[in-house]
Amino acid sequence: MLRIKSVFLLLVSYLAISSQVTGQIFDPVEWEFTTYKTAENEYDLVFKAEIEDCWHIYSQVLDGDEGPLPLWFSFEENTTIEFVDGVIECENQMLTEYDPNFAMDLNFYEGTTTFHQHVKVVDPSADTIKGFVSFMVCDPSKCLPPEDLDFEFSLASATDLPADMNYCPDRPRPPCDMHEGGSGEHSESSEETNDTNSTGEEEEEQGIWTLFFLGFGLGFAALLTPCVFPMIPMTVSFFTKTSKTKSQGIRNALLYGFFIIFIYTGLGLLLTAIFGVDALNAFSTNPWFNLFLFALLVVFGLSFLGAFEITLPASWANKADSASDKGGVAGIFFMAATLAIVSFSCTGPLVGSALAGAAQGGYGGPATIMFGFSLALALPFMLFSAFPGWLNSLPQSGGWLNSVKVVLGLLEIGFAFKFLSNADLVWQAGLLKRELFIAIWIAITTVMTLYLFNFIRFSHDSKIEKVSTPRFMFGLLFFVLTIYMIPGLTGAPLKIISGFPPPMFYAENPPEHHVEAEFMDYDLALAEAKKQNKPLLVDYTGWACVNCRKMEETVWPDPAIAELITQEVILVSLYVDERIDLPEDEQRVEEYGGKDFKIKTVGNKWSYMQASKYNTNAQPYYVLEDHDGNALNGSASYDPDVEVFKKFLEEGIAKFK
């Protein structure tokens, strides 16, 4: 069962993020195995891992099944030995941080760390203890294929445990220029590795900014709802009339805005603390959480459409409003709290959507998105208090505010289907394939278009005589979006919204240019290449290699690329993390570049082939070979530029011919 679990974890979590580093074998972990005698017939088996700077291995215990392969010690069955408890980790050396490879908080170890297993001898004939350690090693930008390393402990050669032995001393974190303030060195090709790391940091920074602007946009939308917008002139008027001086009014308004930001950002952090980072991580991967979010957003959407109203208890608002009469800083805080409570029927669904959008990573995601949300909400109160004359330029409250709620409600329902799609993809249930998803969104944007053009009205809408220019422009925008999505029903890629609908291959009719390898065995593919007199395109890949999938979904389907792959070459995909055992007569140990390759599985076989032929173990990695197995024109790795990959293919094919 442990083996089955590890295979499952590997298939769903292995991440071989491509780097631009080629011609390099990474071997960042060295293991040392020592036996200590602790008492009569009792021993400690000590596993010492020396990990290069900037790399880490994961703990044995990881929450959920969506992350990397955890550390795993496997002992051969031995009736002469009693294993006391399990392998003990040095928890004082454990780091728990956000891992950009898996977009979640994980437990891992860096530098030098030790694990130990206590055993008792129950039979004097006991001599050796054998097994293997399975581990996965990553740096902040990439992961290497999991590795199984054999170990053997000799009881006869055990030394007495030193009196001052401490398996888990406190150690400073190893230096690394990927960490803030670090200045570590890298083993090889440090310049290229640094380039890759900086790319990873840039992507993480871009993700934070994306969450901020998402939150800011939702906050701005909440501002334009009937629960919030009318509060602006009322609140500004209160500050200007009750403040003795203009500067005091501005100061109070700034304080009011600060408390709005404090309350909403604190809410995001509080929910994260209550449910845990791992629960929020599960939002993006666990199908049951995705179903819950689907139902939640549908409820929120229906409330915006007027089916019912979601409110907090009136007593909360009354108590907060009563406390605001005290004046001073405390009074202003309770004024902000009153706004949050009274406007919940409008802001609650948007806050829920914001937190759902940030349901990955650590505390930074919810804090960032709620900061953006509350900043957009607080800015008008602060600005109009500083410049009250601007109030004259504000549009009057009216039926248009309800129109905003209706549009937001339809959008909430539309986005709900994204979470339903996530669950369907995980289960591969086939209930919400690409065409149906796009059809639902076409229906929603069509209703939005007709609503904004005043062809349909809801029961609580006020009658309008003519469509205003802003309303017409938004209606036109959704009309254009509707027209744009229609070709998606017949397989068009819809690149503008790429990544939002289910992937191209998850469709009733997969696209004509969908490319999939016919072969997963090198020898069979080479024989077919000779038979058809075509070059062999070797794709070194991984089952859950994110950048491999990006190439297959964005570059390979291009008509020119698809034609070259399907007509001019024979494609073979070799999965370096395939855990199917090889026949015993094919299992062996090979050495290359100072690194032992234990070839027990199909994946080990392809990993060794890649390393020994091309001196690299990063994926994706593409090579065009002739019939003697020689590279025709170098190699290619992850690059979403279609022209670059097309040039690589054309040059190799031309050279072969």
Secondary structure, 3 states (H helix, E strand, C coil): CHHHHHHHHHHHHCCCCCCCCCCCCCCCEEEEEEEEEEECCEEEEEEEEEECCCCEEECCCCCCCCCCCCCEEEECCCCCEEEEEEEECCHHHCEEEEECCCCEEEEEECCEEEEEEEEEECCCCCCEEEEEEEECEEECCEECCCEEEEEEEECCCCEECCCCCCCCCCCCCCCCCCCCCCCCCCCCCHHHHHHHHHHHHHHHHHHHHHHHHHHHHHHHHHHCCCCCCCHHHHHHHHHHHHCCCHHHHHHHHHHHHHHHHHHHHHHHHHHHHHHCHHHHHHCCCCHHHHHHHHHHHHHHHHHHCCCCCCCCCHHHHHHHHHHHCCCHHHHHHHHHHHHHHHCHHHHHHHHHHHHHHCCCCCCHHHHHHHHHHHHHHHHHHHHHHHCHHHHHHCCCCCHHHHHHHHHHHHHHHHHHHHHHHHHHHHHCCCCCCHHHHHHHHHHHHHHHHHHHCCCCCCCCCCCCCCCCHHHHHHHHHHHHHHHHHHHHHHCCCCHHHCCCCCCCCCCCCCCCCCCCCCECCHHHHHHHHHHHCCCEEEEEECCCCHHHHHHHHHHCCCHHHHHHHHHHCEEEEEECCCCCECCHHHCEEEEECCEEEEECEHHHHHHHHHHHHHCCCCCCEEEEECCCCCECCCCECCCCCHHHHHHHHHHHHHHHC
